[in-house]
Amino acid sequence: MRTVSTLLVANRGEIARRVVRTARAMGIRTVAVFSDPDARSPHVSDADLAVPLGGSTATESYLDVGRLLDAARRSGADAVHPGYGFLSENADFAAACAAAGLVFVGPRPDSIRVMGRKTGAKEVARRAGVPVLPDATLTGDPAHDARSAAAVGYPLLVKAVAGGGGRGMRVVTDPAGLAEAVTGARREAASAFGDAQVFCERWVPAARHVEIQVFGDEHGGAIHLGERECSVQRRHQKVLEEAPSTAVGPGLRARMGGTAVDLVRELGYHGAGTVEFLLDDTTGEFHFLEMNTRLQVEHPVTEETTGLDLVRLQIEVARGMPLPITQDDVRHRGHAIEVRLYAEDPAHDFRPAPGPLYRYAHPDPVGVRFEDGVGAPGEVPAFYDPMLAKVIAHAGTRQEAVDRLVAALEATEIAGTATNREFLLALLRDPDFRAGATRTDFLDDRPLLLRPGPALPAPVHLAAAVAVSVARRRAAEPVRSSAPPGFRLLPGCPPPAALWHDRHGGPHTVTHRLGAAGGDTTIELGIDGEQHLLLLRDLGPTGVRVRYDGLEHRCTVAHDPDGAVRVTSPTAQSEWWPQPRLPAPLATAAGEGPVSEMPGTVVDVRVAPGDRVRAGQTLVVLEAMKMEHPARASGAGVVEVVHVSRGEYVEARSVLVTVAPDVPA
């Protein structure tokens, strides 16, 4: 047996914390590594030792093999767990760990190498008798690629040969869009994985994405732990995962699981892996997509439904031990659902939202598991994936699990950055989702989920924001701090109208007057000319109870350093900005063109001075938080100045291009 007494976790965030938790329970000393922006990250304080890597970007830190191996040497580590992402599926890193005398908690380098290239993985699948979709290679040569695509047939998906996570992936519905898709996918694949090769595969737009968790050991043992459904996706990245799938019964589970185990045996695979399939739930046919040679983000739903600790199993297999269970020992119980809580804006194409995190708090109810990657006060860095936490609910039935998850998210308080919390709640409440009707086009068919309506009338939260802001100012003024809430030096002169912006931009013209009625405080609130009368109780500098239309709502109000007034009640959260707010990001009278909505690196500049551009045309492409973000022209015009160049790092709200109106001669 191989010794694992000190484990270095070559990762960050919630997965690093997850690995540390199991290792500590096994009596293994743990070592964290961290970049400069992560110096105060919770995963650093969780571990027994922590080693600074320096740098800010992933390339300078978590992807630097030399620094990681040096950290292992200096800390006395005898094993490395790569988590997921970063170097978890890098065969060279696994080989380097072995060469340094370190136990790599993962599969052998040769398994990672062959399955890490999707075209090679499909060849292994074919040998194992696993059904696959038609595919063909793409080279970047237009004539060759056109022939390859025609052979596969449209619609098709252009995919990176290396890597995963939705990067280097483009849907192409007709030949006219092929060349641009190949160019973009090759560029993104080269940036993300250091490998620009792409291929095309038949695209099935309305199937289910179902994956099988597998394990193998070096003694010939191979098992599967059932399926997870991951059909609810944005940008080909998973949003919600659950086990079991509503479309998979015992017979289909046995067939899919048996096929996945055949693949494990064909490969001689050791450790945790996931075999991903597209499932046609009308016919029961399924096709191999890829195999992930690591622990998945969504592994907790399998842990909840099987009662197994998958990280413990990984470490035991890495030590050289046989799997402690056989296929007949695997039992499934109840239903588990996981959602990924992100710092992102679903209403704007899930744009990442790095920045300060002033508050992050949640309950820990029975049956709900929070895998937190952040703490508050803190910062969501612009350099990495913007996941804040994973929230997992387990119950006897799917409906009970959904209800538990909704209650936990409703009680979660986040202040300082935009998140997808309201979107996740809208998704979980959607009737089709609750009925289990989820396919990979689920979000495409429901755009209203990206901008859910308020869970309670808007006047409630706006009244709380205005009234608590007034109370807060009063508390800070010695002369007026003892005055009753309705007191005013000039009662005949109400405050002038003000502009308040909501999360989606507003603005709203708001007037207010605080008063008293029967011992209670009232607020007369005008919103864009419409008048509302609300009753206030327990008004103070941090919260208030607001009565509106016969219902009373408990509201907590936080004033953030960025000027936002954030309101939280048991069923909703909202953000409001009193004027002034940040200037509009698009064209101005001075002729500025698009600005960077977040810090990032310029990966493509598509215009030059003198070029005529049309509204909506992509001028510059930025890469931030593992995604590409196009900066587009707000209107037609002529490019006067290009302020950035390829490879340049830009701060948020930097002007990228100056565009002048195109005036006819």
Number of C-alpha atoms within 10 A of each C-alpha: 9 14 12 22 15 21 29 32 27 27 27 25 24 23 25 26 24 18 24 26 16 16 21 15 10 12 11 16 19 24 27 26 27 25 20 15 16 22 17 16 22 20 29 22 13 18 23 14 15 20 20 17 20 17 14 18 17 13 12 15 23 24 19 15 19 12 18 25 20 14 21 26 15 10 18 15 22 20 27 27 25 27 27 19 21 20 19 24 27 19 20 15 21 28 16 16 21 16 10 14 13 23 22 26 28 27 28 19 18 15 19 23 19 18 24 22 19 22 21 16 23 22 15 18 27 14 13 18 14 20 17 19 15 14 21 18 18 23 16 18 10 13 10 12 21 16 13 19 26 14 13 18 18 17 17 24 24 27 27 31 25 24 22 23 12 17 23 30 25 22 20 22 14 13 15 10 12 21 17 13 19 30 16 18 23 27 20 23 24 17 16 20 18 12 16 22 22 27 24 28 23 21 21 17 14 16 20 25 25 29 28 24 25 25 24 25 25 17 13 13 20 25 24 26 22 25 25 26 27 24 29 23 20 18 14 16 14 20 21 23 26 29 31 24 24 15 18 20 10 8 9 14 19 15 12 27 22 17 21 31 24 19 24 30 18 14 19 18 26 27 27 25 24 24 25 24 25 24 25 18 15 8 7 10 13 23 19 23 20 23 28 23 26 22 23 16 17 23 19 28 24 26 17 23 23 19 14 15 14 21 23 15 20 25 26 20 26 26 17 15 16 17 20 10 12 11 11 7 11 14 12 16 16 16 23 30 28 27 22 21 22 25 26 21 21 23 16 11 12 16 21 28 23 26 18 18 21 18 17 17 12 13 15 12 13 11 17 21 20 17 19 20 21 21 18 17 13 18 19 27 18 22 19 18 18 24 20 22 19 21 20 27 28 27 21 13 12 23 14 17 22 24 15 21 26 19 16 22 21 20 18 19 20 21 26 29 23 21 24 21 24 23 20 24 22 21 24 18 15 13 11 12 16 15 11 13 13 23 23 21 17 21 18 13 9 11 12 14 20 21 16 16 13 14 14 13 11 13 18 24 27 22 30 29 29 23 27 25 21 16 20 18 12 19 16 11 11 9 9 15 14 11 12 13 21 15 13 15 7 8 12 7 9 12 13 9 14 16 18 22 20 18 14 12 12 12 18 17 15 23 22 21 19 22 19 15 9 6 8 14 20 23 22 15 23 19 20 13 11 10 13 16 17 20 22 24 17 12 20 19 20 17 24 22 19 25 18 17 11 7 7 15 20 20 26 22 27 22 22 16 10 12 15 22 24 25 28 24 22 16 18 20 24 21 23 24 22 19 12 11 16 10 8 10 16 17 19 14 7 9 17 19 26 25 23 23 18 22 22 24 21 23 21 21 20 12 18 14 13 13 12 16 22 15 11 13 16 19 22 25 21 24 22 24 21 19 19 20 22 20 22 20 24 18 18 17 21 20 24 19 18 19 10 18 15 14 14 12 16 19 14 14 16 16 20 23 27 22 28 23 15 14 8 4 3
